[in-house]
Amino acid sequence: MTHPTQVKRPEAKRPTRAMMLAAGIGKRMRPLTATTPKPLIEVAGKALIDHGLDRLVDAGVETVVVNVHYLADLVEFHVLKRAEPKVLISDERSGLLETGGGIVKALDMIGPDPFFLFNSDSFWIDGYADNLELLVEFWDEATMDMLLLLSPTVTASGYDGQGDFTMDPLGRLERRIEGRVAPFVYAGTAIIHPRIFAGTAQGRFSLNKFFDRALESGRLYGVHMDGIWLHVGTPEAIREAEETIRHSAA
């Protein structure tokens, strides 16, 4: 089930590469992250990063660039022992570059074509539709630089924020107005064209910088996800996520 007002795009070339953001320190997940990097914390019997990598393999992704910083050896060992996808390591041991800086550093490994971006803690229960397939279906390289997977703010599990975006019937996004609640929150997954990073020097900065760049050019779009987004940001949220999974399977 897709957002009823969005228009399905002509079939696009499916991304075969992805960037998995796995370098964060996970402060809100303490004390669990004192000895275990957040991507390796288990939810429903599987490490968070494996939930994401398995989804990417199912979507046809062949190569995933994984950035590492905090407890980097543990993350690197874990992902490199997988049979698939092929994993390339973007090493940030010398300094954390945040979400935007991490992508810019890894661009040579990502390549020139549109790619999936996946936060290592992105986690959801699919509804009738596969959400990565929704992104592929709605992606339009001619009109978009970024296509974000969005969860309704009111149904997101473990999320207590005010949302990120409003969305028009064609999927074009605008930022939440200060002091108001927005109906959609970014679910940590997207398709991005590397051209949005053109001319950017390496450094430490947020991906929000490029959300704004795409907004200014009218090329930031979203897809209303199908299912339930599980915001796994704290130890308490793990229990809530696992309870939601149990109820959905009942």
Accessible surface in RSA format (square Angstrom, percent):
REM  Atomic radii and reference values for relative SASA: ProtOr
REM  Chains: A
REM  Algorithm: Lee & Richards
REM  Probe-radius: 1.40
REM  Slices: 20
REM RES _ NUM      All-atoms   Total-Side   Main-Chain    Non-polar    All polar
REM                ABS   REL    ABS   REL    ABS   REL    ABS   REL    ABS   REL
RES MET A   1   140.10  72.6 112.29  74.3  27.82  66.2  87.29  74.2  52.82  70.0
RES THR A   2    49.36  35.1  39.64  40.2   9.71  23.2  17.08  22.9  32.28  48.8
RES HIS A   3    36.38  19.9  32.92  22.9   3.46   8.9  16.71  17.2  19.67  22.9
RES PRO A   4   122.70  89.4  83.52  76.1  39.18 142.4  94.20  77.8  28.49 177.1
RES THR A   5    69.96  49.8  53.87  54.6  16.10  38.4  60.43  81.2   9.53  14.4
RES GLN A   6    19.54  10.9   3.79   2.8  15.75  37.5   1.04   2.2  18.50  14.0
RES VAL A   7    82.92  54.6  78.13  70.7   4.80  11.6  81.86  71.1   1.06   2.9
RES LYS A   8   134.57  65.6 114.59  70.3  19.97  47.6  66.02  59.4  68.55  73.0
RES ARG A   9    42.36  17.8  36.40  18.6   5.96  14.2   4.25   5.8  38.11  23.1
RES PRO A  10   113.00  82.4  96.29  87.8  16.71  60.7 109.03  90.0   3.97  24.7
RES GLU A  11   173.61  99.7 133.67 101.1  39.95  95.1  52.98 102.5 120.63  98.5
RES ALA A  12    27.98  25.7  12.31  19.0  15.66  35.6  21.29  30.0   6.68  17.7
RES LYS A  13   163.28  79.7 138.02  84.7  25.26  60.1 110.07  99.1  53.20  56.7
RES ARG A  14    88.35  37.1  81.25  41.4   7.10  16.9  33.27  45.5  55.09  33.4
RES PRO A  15     6.78   4.9   0.82   0.7   5.96  21.7   6.78   5.6   0.00   0.0
RES THR A  16    58.00  41.2  54.70  55.5   3.29   7.8  28.81  38.7  29.19  44.1
RES ARG A  17    84.70  35.6  84.18  42.9   0.52   1.2  18.08  24.7  66.62  40.4
RES ALA A  18     0.02   0.0   0.00   0.0   0.02   0.1   0.00   0.0   0.02   0.1
RES MET A  19     0.00   0.0   0.00   0.0   0.00   0.0   0.00   0.0   0.00   0.0
RES MET A  20     0.00   0.0   0.00   0.0   0.00   0.0   0.00   0.0   0.00   0.0
RES LEU A  21    17.43   9.7  11.81   8.4   5.62  14.1  12.19   8.6   5.24  14.1
RES ALA A  22     3.03   2.8   0.00   0.0   3.03   6.9   1.46   2.1   1.57   4.2
RES ALA A  23     4.81   4.4   2.73   4.2   2.08   4.7   2.84   4.0   1.97   5.2
RES GLY A  24    41.45  51.1   0.00   N/A  41.45  51.1  30.84  84.6  10.61  23.8
RES ILE A  25    51.56  29.3  47.28  35.2   4.27  10.3  47.28  34.0   4.27  11.6
RES GLY A  26    17.65  21.8   0.00   N/A  17.65  21.8  11.11  30.5   6.54  14.7
RES LYS A  27   134.43  65.6 121.37  74.5  13.06  31.1  64.42  58.0  70.01  74.6
RES ARG A  28   147.47  61.9 130.66  66.6  16.81  40.0  76.48 104.5  70.99  43.0
RES MET A  29     0.93   0.5   0.28   0.2   0.64   1.5   0.28   0.2   0.64   0.9
RES ARG A  30   134.11  56.3 120.08  61.2  14.02  33.4  38.88  53.1  95.23  57.7
RES PRO A  31   105.93  77.2  96.65  88.1   9.29  33.8  99.18  81.9   6.76  42.0
RES LEU A  32    74.56  41.5  67.28  48.1   7.28  18.3  71.81  50.4   2.74   7.4
RES THR A  33     1.42   1.0   0.80   0.8   0.62   1.5   0.45   0.6   0.97   1.5
RES ALA A  34    66.97  61.6  41.67  64.3  25.29  57.5  48.48  68.3  18.48  49.0
RES THR A  35   107.04  76.1  93.10  94.4  13.93  33.2  74.27  99.8  32.77  49.5
RES THR A  36    45.75  32.5  45.39  46.0   0.36   0.8  18.99  25.5  26.76  40.5
RES PRO A  37     0.93   0.7   0.93   0.9   0.00   0.0   0.93   0.8   0.00   0.0
RES LYS A  38    32.02  15.6  32.02  19.6   0.00   0.0  13.54  12.2  18.48  19.7
RES PRO A  39     3.35   2.4   3.33   3.0   0.03   0.1   3.35   2.8   0.00   0.0
RES LEU A  40    29.79  16.6  20.39  14.6   9.41  23.6  20.39  14.3   9.41  25.3
RES ILE A  41    13.39   7.6  10.35   7.7   3.04   7.3  13.39   9.6   0.00   0.0
RES GLU A  42   106.55  61.2  93.75  70.9  12.80  30.5  27.05  52.3  79.50  64.9
RES VAL A  43     0.03   0.0   0.00   0.0   0.03   0.1   0.03   0.0   0.00   0.0
RES ALA A  44    52.68  48.4  18.74  28.9  33.94  77.2  31.80  44.8  20.89  55.3
RES GLY A  45    65.08  80.3   0.00   N/A  65.08  80.3  30.81  84.6  34.27  76.7
RES LYS A  46    76.22  37.2  72.92  44.7   3.31   7.9  46.08  41.5  30.14  32.1
RES ALA A  47     6.68   6.1   4.20   6.5   2.48   5.6   4.20   5.9   2.48   6.6
RES LEU A  48     0.10   0.1   0.00   0.0   0.10   0.3   0.00   0.0   0.10   0.3
RES ILE A  49     0.00   0.0   0.00   0.0   0.00   0.0   0.00   0.0   0.00   0.0
RES ASP A  50    19.01  13.3  19.01  18.9   0.00   0.0   4.82  11.3  14.18  14.1
RES HIS A  51    29.04  15.9  26.49  18.4   2.54   6.5  15.18  15.6  13.86  16.1
RES GLY A  52     0.51   0.6   0.00   N/A   0.51   0.6   0.51   1.4   0.00   0.0
RES LEU A  53     0.00   0.0   0.00   0.0   0.00   0.0   0.00   0.0   0.00   0.0
RES ASP A  54    44.50  31.2  42.73  42.5   1.77   4.2  20.68  48.7  23.82  23.8
RES ARG A  55    54.14  22.7  50.54  25.8   3.60   8.6  18.34  25.1  35.80  21.7
RES LEU A  56     0.00   0.0   0.00   0.0   0.00   0.0   0.00   0.0   0.00   0.0
RES VAL A  57    33.79  22.2  24.14  21.9   9.66  23.3  24.14  21.0   9.66  26.2
RES ASP A  58   118.32  82.9  83.25  82.9  35.07  82.9  26.70  62.8  91.62  91.4
RES ALA A  59     4.94   4.5   1.53   2.4   3.41   7.8   4.73   6.7   0.20   0.5
RES GLY A  60    33.84  41.7   0.00   N/A  33.84  41.7  27.43  75.3   6.42  14.4
RES VAL A  61     6.32   4.2   0.00   0.0   6.32  15.2   0.00   0.0   6.32  17.1
RES GLU A  62   114.44  65.7 105.34  79.7   9.10  21.7  39.61  76.6  74.83  61.1
RES THR A  63    10.68   7.6  10.59  10.7   0.09   0.2   0.19   0.3  10.49  15.9
RES VAL A  64     0.00   0.0   0.00   0.0   0.00   0.0   0.00   0.0   0.00   0.0
RES VAL A  65     0.27   0.2   0.27   0.2   0.00   0.0   0.27   0.2   0.00   0.0
RES VAL A  66     0.00   0.0   0.00   0.0   0.00   0.0   0.00   0.0   0.00   0.0
RES ASN A  67     3.80   2.6   3.80   3.7   0.00   0.0   0.00   0.0   3.80   3.7
RES VAL A  68     0.15   0.1   0.00   0.0   0.15   0.4   0.15   0.1   0.00   0.0
RES HIS A  69    44.96  24.6  34.76  24.2  10.21  26.1  16.20  16.7  28.76  33.5
RES TYR A  70    52.26  24.4  47.75  27.2   4.51  11.7  38.35  28.8  13.91  17.1
RES LEU A  71    59.87  33.3  45.63  32.6  14.24  35.8  53.91  37.9   5.96  16.0
RES ALA A  72     5.90   5.4   2.15   3.3   3.75   8.5   2.15   3.0   3.75   9.9
RES ASP A  73   100.42  70.3  93.64  93.2   6.77  16.0  36.64  86.2  63.77  63.6
RES LEU A  74    85.74  47.8  83.15  59.5   2.59   6.5  84.01  59.0   1.73   4.6
RES VAL A  75     0.27   0.2   0.27   0.2   0.00   0.0   0.27   0.2   0.00   0.0
RES GLU A  76    43.68  25.1  43.68  33.0   0.00   0.0   9.10  17.6  34.58  28.2
RES PHE A  77   143.12  71.6 136.22  84.4   6.91  18.0 141.90  86.0   1.22   3.5
RES HIS A  78    33.40  18.3  33.15  23.0   0.25   0.6  22.93  23.6  10.47  12.2
RES VAL A  79     0.79   0.5   0.00   0.0   0.79   1.9   0.00   0.0   0.79   2.2
RES LEU A  80    90.08  50.2  64.43  46.1  25.64  64.5  66.12  46.4  23.96  64.5
RES LYS A  81   134.02  65.4  97.43  59.8  36.59  87.1  65.96  59.4  68.06  72.5
RES ARG A  82    53.99  22.7  32.90  16.8  21.09  50.2  21.76  29.7  32.23  19.5
RES ALA A  83   110.12 101.3  64.19  99.1  45.93 104.5  75.45 106.3  34.67  91.8
RES GLU A  84   102.40  58.8 100.49  76.0   1.92   4.6  29.30  56.7  73.10  59.7
RES PRO A  85     4.56   3.3   0.00   0.0   4.56  16.6   2.54   2.1   2.02  12.6
RES LYS A  86   131.36  64.1 118.47  72.7  12.89  30.7  74.89  67.4  56.46  60.1
RES VAL A  87    16.11  10.6   1.81   1.6  14.29  34.4   1.81   1.6  14.29  38.8
RES LEU A  88    45.73  25.5  43.06  30.8   2.67   6.7  45.73  32.1   0.00   0.0
RES ILE A  89    37.07  21.1  15.13  11.3  21.93  52.9  15.13  10.9  21.93  59.5
RES SER A  90     1.09   0.9   0.03   0.0   1.07   2.5   1.07   2.3   0.03   0.0
RES ASP A  91    65.44  45.8  55.87  55.6   9.57  22.6  28.34  66.7  37.10  37.0
RES GLU A  92     1.83   1.0   0.15   0.1   1.67   4.0   1.67   3.2   0.15   0.1
RES ARG A  93    94.38  39.6  72.06  36.7  22.32  53.1  52.54  71.8  41.83  25.4
RES SER A  94   124.53 105.2  78.25 104.4  46.28 106.6  58.23 124.0  66.30  92.9
RES GLY A  95    30.18  37.2   0.00   N/A  30.18  37.2  27.83  76.4   2.35   5.3
RES LEU A  96    32.61  18.2  26.77  19.1   5.84  14.7  26.77  18.8   5.84  15.7
RES LEU A  97    32.52  18.1  32.52  23.3   0.00   0.0  32.52  22.8   0.00   0.0
RES GLU A  98    71.26  40.9  58.96  44.6  12.30  29.3  28.21  54.6  43.05  35.2
RES THR A  99    54.19  38.5  52.53  53.3   1.66   3.9  49.40  66.4   4.78   7.2
RES GLY A 100     0.00   0.0   0.00   N/A   0.00   0.0   0.00   0.0   0.00   0.0
RES GLY A 101     0.07   0.1   0.00   N/A   0.07   0.1   0.00   0.0   0.07   0.2
RES GLY A 102     0.00   0.0   0.00   N/A   0.00   0.0   0.00   0.0   0.00   0.0
RES ILE A 103     0.00   0.0   0.00   0.0   0.00   0.0   0.00   0.0   0.00   0.0
RES VAL A 104     9.36   6.2   4.24   3.8   5.12  12.3   4.24   3.7   5.12  13.9
RES LYS A 105    72.41  35.3  58.21  35.7  14.20  33.8  11.06  10.0  61.35  65.3
RES ALA A 106     0.28   0.3   0.00   0.0   0.28   0.6   0.28   0.4   0.00   0.0
RES LEU A 107    41.19  22.9  36.86  26.4   4.33  10.9  36.97  26.0   4.21  11.3
RES ASP A 108   145.42 101.9 115.25 114.7  30.17  71.3  39.08  92.0 106.34 106.1
RES MET A 109    58.57  30.3  52.18  34.5   6.39  15.2  44.03  37.4  14.54  19.3
RES ILE A 110     2.65   1.5   0.00   0.0   2.65   6.4   0.26   0.2   2.40   6.5
RES GLY A 111    20.50  25.3   0.00   N/A  20.50  25.3  18.08  49.6   2.42   5.4
RES PRO A 112   110.19  80.3  94.69  86.3  15.51  56.4 102.39  84.5   7.80  48.5
RES ASP A 113    72.98  51.1  71.17  70.8   1.81   4.3  16.79  39.5  56.19  56.0
RES PRO A 114    19.43  14.2  16.02  14.6   3.41  12.4  16.02  13.2   3.41  21.2
RES PHE A 115     0.35   0.2   0.35   0.2   0.00   0.0   0.35   0.2   0.00   0.0
RES PHE A 116     0.00   0.0   0.00   0.0   0.00   0.0   0.00   0.0   0.00   0.0
RES LEU A 117     0.21   0.1   0.21   0.2   0.00   0.0   0.21   0.2   0.00   0.0
RES PHE A 118     0.32   0.2   0.32   0.2   0.00   0.0   0.32   0.2   0.00   0.0
RES ASN A 119    39.69  27.4  39.69  38.4   0.01   0.0   5.63  13.5  34.06  32.9
RES SER A 120     9.79   8.3   8.76  11.7   1.04   2.4   0.06   0.1   9.73  13.6
RES ASP A 121    37.15  26.0  33.10  33.0   4.05   9.6   4.32  10.2  32.83  32.7
RES SER A 122     3.89   3.3   0.37   0.5   3.52   8.1   2.63   5.6   1.26   1.8
RES PHE A 123     7.59   3.8   7.39   4.6   0.20   0.5   7.59   4.6   0.00   0.0
RES TRP A 124     3.71   1.5   0.49   0.2   3.22   7.5   0.49   0.3   3.22   5.2
RES ILE A 125    36.07  20.5  33.04  24.6   3.04   7.3  36.01  25.9   0.06   0.2
RES ASP A 126    49.62  34.8  30.41  30.3  19.22  45.4  18.20  42.8  31.42  31.3
RES GLY A 127    39.27  48.4   0.00   N/A  39.27  48.4  20.50  56.2  18.78  42.1
RES TYR A 128   193.02  90.1 154.57  87.9  38.44 100.0 111.16  83.5  81.86 100.9
RES ALA A 129    20.70  19.0  13.12  20.2   7.59  17.3  20.69  29.1   0.02   0.1
RES ASP A 130    64.15  44.9  55.20  54.9   8.94  21.1  20.62  48.5  43.53  43.4
RES ASN A 131     0.30   0.2   0.00   0.0   0.30   0.7   0.00   0.0   0.30   0.3
RES LEU A 132     3.07   1.7   2.96   2.1   0.11   0.3   3.01   2.1   0.06   0.2
RES GLU A 133    51.25  29.4  51.25  38.8   0.00   0.0  28.55  55.2  22.70  18.5
RES LEU A 134     3.35   1.9   3.35   2.4   0.00   0.0   3.35   2.4   0.00   0.0
RES LEU A 135     0.00   0.0   0.00   0.0   0.00   0.0   0.00   0.0   0.00   0.0
RES VAL A 136     9.13   6.0   8.52   7.7   0.61   1.5   8.92   7.8   0.21   0.6
RES GLU A 137    53.88  30.9  49.94  37.8   3.94   9.4  17.34  33.5  36.53  29.8
RES PHE A 138     6.95   3.5   6.95   4.3   0.00   0.0   6.95   4.2   0.00   0.0
RES TRP A 139     4.67   1.9   4.34   2.1   0.33   0.8   1.41   0.8   3.26   5.3
RES ASP A 140    32.02  22.4  29.17  29.0   2.85   6.7   3.69   8.7  28.32  28.2
RES GLU A 141    78.27  44.9  74.87  56.6   3.41   8.1  21.36  41.3  56.91  46.5
RES ALA A 142    82.07  75.5  52.32  80.7  29.75  67.7  63.80  89.8  18.28  48.4
RES THR A 143    53.55  38.1  49.50  50.2   4.04   9.6  51.44  69.1   2.11   3.2
RES MET A 144     1.98   1.0   1.98   1.3   0.00   0.0   1.98   1.7   0.00   0.0
RES ASP A 145    10.11   7.1  10.11  10.1   0.00   0.0   0.00   0.0  10.11  10.1
RES MET A 146     0.00   0.0   0.00   0.0   0.00   0.0   0.00   0.0   0.00   0.0
RES LEU A 147     1.02   0.6   1.02   0.7   0.00   0.0   1.02   0.7   0.00   0.0
RES LEU A 148     0.05   0.0   0.05   0.0   0.00   0.0   0.05   0.0   0.00   0.0
RES LEU A 149     0.00   0.0   0.00   0.0   0.00   0.0   0.00   0.0   0.00   0.0
RES LEU A 150     0.00   0.0   0.00   0.0   0.00   0.0   0.00   0.0   0.00   0.0
RES SER A 151     0.81   0.7   0.81   1.1   0.00   0.0   0.00   0.0   0.81   1.1
RES PRO A 152    23.35  17.0  23.35  21.3   0.00   0.0  23.35  19.3   0.00   0.0
RES THR A 153    15.12  10.8   9.51   9.6   5.61  13.4   9.51  12.8   5.61   8.5
RES VAL A 154   139.46  91.8 101.87  92.2  37.60  90.6 109.58  95.2  29.88  81.0
RES THR A 155    75.67  53.8  59.40  60.2  16.27  38.8  63.88  85.8  11.79  17.8
RES ALA A 156    12.73  11.7   0.00   0.0  12.73  28.9   0.06   0.1  12.66  33.5
RES SER A 157    14.20  12.0   7.89  10.5   6.31  14.5  11.91  25.4   2.29   3.2
RES GLY A 158    29.64  36.6   0.00   N/A  29.64  36.6  11.92  32.7  17.72  39.7
RES TYR A 159    47.02  22.0  26.22  14.9  20.80  54.1  19.80  14.9  27.22  33.6
RES ASP A 160   142.90 100.1 108.75 108.2  34.15  80.7  47.19 111.1  95.71  95.5
RES GLY A 161    34.68  42.8   0.00   N/A  34.68  42.8  22.11  60.7  12.57  28.2
RES GLN A 162    88.54  49.5  83.37  60.9   5.18  12.3  25.61  54.5  62.93  47.7
RES GLY A 163     5.80   7.2   0.00   N/A   5.80   7.2   0.00   0.0   5.80  13.0
RES ASP A 164    44.83  31.4  39.83  39.6   5.00  11.8   7.86  18.5  36.97  36.9
RES PHE A 165     1.44   0.7   1.44   0.9   0.00   0.0   1.44   0.9   0.00   0.0
RES THR A 166    55.91  39.8  55.62  56.4   0.29   0.7  44.46  59.7  11.45  17.3
RES MET A 167    31.72  16.4   1.17   0.8  30.56  72.8   3.13   2.7  28.59  37.9
RES ASP A 168    44.61  31.2  35.33  35.2   9.28  21.9  32.81  77.2  11.80  11.8
RES PRO A 169    85.86  62.6  83.04  75.7   2.82  10.2  85.44  70.5   0.42   2.6
RES LEU A 170    74.00  41.2  71.16  50.9   2.83   7.1  71.32  50.1   2.67   7.2
RES GLY A 171     0.60   0.7   0.00   N/A   0.60   0.7   0.60   1.6   0.00   0.0
RES ARG A 172   106.35  44.7 104.06  53.0   2.29   5.5  30.44  41.6  75.92  46.0
RES LEU A 173     4.26   2.4   0.00   0.0   4.26  10.7   0.00   0.0   4.26  11.5
RES GLU A 174   112.66  64.7 112.62  85.2   0.04   0.1  43.66  84.5  69.00  56.3
RES ARG A 175    82.57  34.7  73.85  37.6   8.71  20.7  45.57  62.3  37.00  22.4
RES ARG A 176    68.36  28.7  50.88  25.9  17.48  41.6   5.16   7.1  63.20  38.3
RES ILE A 177   101.86  58.0  94.93  70.7   6.93  16.7  99.74  71.8   2.11   5.7
RES GLU A 178   156.70  90.0 135.97 102.9  20.73  49.4  65.19 126.1  91.52  74.7
RES GLY A 179    66.67  82.2   0.00   N/A  66.67  82.2  34.40  94.4  32.27  72.3
RES ARG A 180   153.14  64.3 148.55  75.7   4.59  10.9  46.26  63.2 106.88  64.8
RES VAL A 181   101.52  66.8  75.20  68.1  26.32  63.4  75.20  65.3  26.32  71.4
RES ALA A 182     1.56   1.4   0.11   0.2   1.45   3.3   1.56   2.2   0.00   0.0
RES PRO A 183    67.42  49.1  54.97  50.1  12.45  45.2  64.42  53.2   3.00  18.6
RES PHE A 184    18.74   9.4  18.74  11.6   0.00   0.0  18.74  11.4   0.00   0.0
RES VAL A 185     5.83   3.8   5.83   5.3   0.00   0.0   5.83   5.1   0.00   0.0
RES TYR A 186    32.29  15.1  25.23  14.4   7.05  18.4  25.12  18.9   7.17   8.8
RES ALA A 187     0.44   0.4   0.00   0.0   0.44   1.0   0.00   0.0   0.44   1.2
RES GLY A 188     3.64   4.5   0.00   N/A   3.64   4.5   3.42   9.4   0.22   0.5
RES THR A 189     0.00   0.0   0.00   0.0   0.00   0.0   0.00   0.0   0.00   0.0
RES ALA A 190     0.10   0.1   0.10   0.2   0.00   0.0   0.10   0.1   0.00   0.0
RES ILE A 191     0.15   0.1   0.15   0.1   0.00   0.0   0.15   0.1   0.00   0.0
RES ILE A 192     0.07   0.0   0.07   0.1   0.00   0.0   0.07   0.1   0.00   0.0
RES HIS A 193    22.56  12.3  22.56  15.7   0.00   0.0  15.24  15.7   7.32   8.5
RES PRO A 194    17.25  12.6  12.72  11.6   4.53  16.5  12.91  10.7   4.34  27.0
RES ARG A 195    93.08  39.1  75.78  38.6  17.29  41.2  57.75  78.9  35.33  21.4
RES ILE A 196     7.17   4.1   4.43   3.3   2.74   6.6   7.07   5.1   0.10   0.3
RES PHE A 197     3.28   1.6   0.16   0.1   3.12   8.1   0.39   0.2   2.89   8.3
RES ALA A 198    73.87  67.9  50.34  77.7  23.53  53.5  61.60  86.7  12.28  32.5
RES GLY A 199    90.88 112.1   0.00   N/A  90.88 112.1  45.13 123.8  45.75 102.5
RES THR A 200    24.02  17.1   2.30   2.3  21.72  51.8   7.16   9.6  16.87  25.5
RES ALA A 201    82.55  75.9  64.47  99.5  18.09  41.1  74.63 105.1   7.92  21.0
RES GLN A 202   122.33  68.4  94.18  68.8  28.15  67.0  32.63  69.5  89.70  68.0
RES GLY A 203    26.00  32.1   0.00   N/A  26.00  32.1  25.72  70.6   0.27   0.6
RES ARG A 204   150.99  63.4 121.39  61.9  29.61  70.5  40.28  55.0 110.71  67.1
RES PHE A 205    34.36  17.2  29.22  18.1   5.15  13.4  34.36  20.8   0.00   0.0
RES SER A 206    39.10  33.0  35.29  47.1   3.81   8.8  28.07  59.8  11.03  15.5
RES LEU A 207     9.49   5.3   9.49   6.8   0.00   0.0   9.49   6.7   0.00   0.0
RES ASN A 208    69.49  47.9  69.13  66.8   0.36   0.9  17.64  42.4  51.86  50.1
RES LYS A 209    93.54  45.6  80.51  49.4  13.03  31.0  56.62  51.0  36.93  39.3
RES PHE A 210     0.00   0.0   0.00   0.0   0.00   0.0   0.00   0.0   0.00   0.0
RES PHE A 211    10.04   5.0  10.04   6.2   0.00   0.0  10.04   6.1   0.00   0.0
RES ASP A 212    57.40  40.2  56.84  56.6   0.56   1.3  17.61  41.4  39.79  39.7
RES ARG A 213    83.72  35.2  79.72  40.6   4.00   9.5  38.25  52.3  45.47  27.6
RES ALA A 214     0.00   0.0   0.00   0.0   0.00   0.0   0.00   0.0   0.00   0.0
RES LEU A 215    34.09  19.0  19.05  13.6  15.04  37.8  19.58  13.8  14.51  39.1
RES GLU A 216   152.39  87.5 110.64  83.7  41.74  99.4  52.45 101.4  99.94  81.6
RES SER A 217    66.73  56.4  34.79  46.4  31.93  73.6  45.31  96.5  21.41  30.0
RES GLY A 218    41.82  51.6   0.00   N/A  41.82  51.6  32.37  88.8   9.45  21.2
RES ARG A 219    56.61  23.8  56.61  28.9   0.00   0.0  22.38  30.6  34.23  20.7
RES LEU A 220     3.00   1.7   0.18   0.1   2.82   7.1   0.18   0.1   2.82   7.6
RES TYR A 221    17.51   8.2  17.51  10.0   0.00   0.0   1.33   1.0  16.17  19.9
RES GLY A 222     0.56   0.7   0.00   N/A   0.56   0.7   0.00   0.0   0.56   1.3
RES VAL A 223     0.16   0.1   0.16   0.1   0.00   0.0   0.16   0.1   0.00   0.0
RES HIS A 224    46.58  25.5  45.96  31.9   0.62   1.6  34.92  36.0  11.66  13.6
RES MET A 225     5.27   2.7   0.00   0.0   5.27  12.5   0.00   0.0   5.27   7.0
RES ASP A 226    16.10  11.3  13.78  13.7   2.32   5.5   2.32   5.5  13.78  13.7
RES GLY A 227    28.69  35.4   0.00   N/A  28.69  35.4  10.80  29.6  17.90  40.1
RES ILE A 228    60.58  34.5  60.35  45.0   0.24   0.6  60.58  43.6   0.00   0.0
RES TRP A 229    17.74   7.1  16.96   8.2   0.79   1.9  16.14   8.6   1.60   2.6
RES LEU A 230     0.92   0.5   0.75   0.5   0.17   0.4   0.75   0.5   0.17   0.5
RES HIS A 231    48.60  26.6  46.01  32.0   2.59   6.6  21.32  22.0  27.28  31.7
RES VAL A 232     1.81   1.2   0.11   0.1   1.70   4.1   0.35   0.3   1.45   3.9
RES GLY A 233     3.74   4.6   0.00   N/A   3.74   4.6   2.72   7.5   1.03   2.3
RES THR A 234    29.23  20.8  29.23  29.6   0.00   0.0  22.04  29.6   7.19  10.9
RES PRO A 235    20.49  14.9  18.96  17.3   1.52   5.5  19.17  15.8   1.32   8.2
RES GLU A 236   106.43  61.1 102.01  77.2   4.42  10.5  55.45 107.3  50.98  41.6
RES ALA A 237     8.10   7.5   4.70   7.3   3.40   7.7   6.40   9.0   1.71   4.5
RES ILE A 238    17.13   9.7  17.13  12.8   0.00   0.0  17.13  12.3   0.00   0.0
RES ARG A 239   145.38  61.0 141.13  71.9   4.25  10.1  71.75  98.1  73.63  44.6
RES GLU A 240    83.01  47.7  75.85  57.4   7.16  17.1  31.55  61.0  51.46  42.0
RES ALA A 241     1.61   1.5   1.47   2.3   0.14   0.3   1.50   2.1   0.11   0.3
RES GLU A 242    45.21  26.0  44.10  33.4   1.11   2.6   6.20  12.0  39.01  31.9
RES GLU A 243    69.07  39.7  69.07  52.3   0.00   0.0  33.93  65.6  35.14  28.7
RES THR A 244    27.22  19.4  24.05  24.4   3.17   7.6  15.33  20.6  11.89  18.0
RES ILE A 245    41.56  23.6  41.56  31.0   0.00   0.0  41.56  29.9   0.00   0.0
RES ARG A 246   139.96  58.8 129.82  66.2  10.14  24.1  70.42  96.2  69.54  42.1
RES HIS A 247   122.32  66.9 107.48  74.7  14.84  38.0  73.02  75.3  49.31  57.4
RES SER A 248    60.51  51.1  19.91  26.6  40.60  93.5  26.73  56.9  33.78  47.3
RES ALA A 249    86.62  79.6  47.65  73.5  38.97  88.6  57.50  81.0  29.12  77.1
RES ALA A 250   119.48 109.9  47.75  73.7  71.73 163.2  86.52 121.8  32.96  87.3
END  Absolute sums over single chains surface
CHAIN  1 A    11373.4       8940.5       2432.9       6353.5       5020.0
END  Absolute sums over all chains
TOTAL         11373.4       8940.5       2432.9       6353.5       5020.0
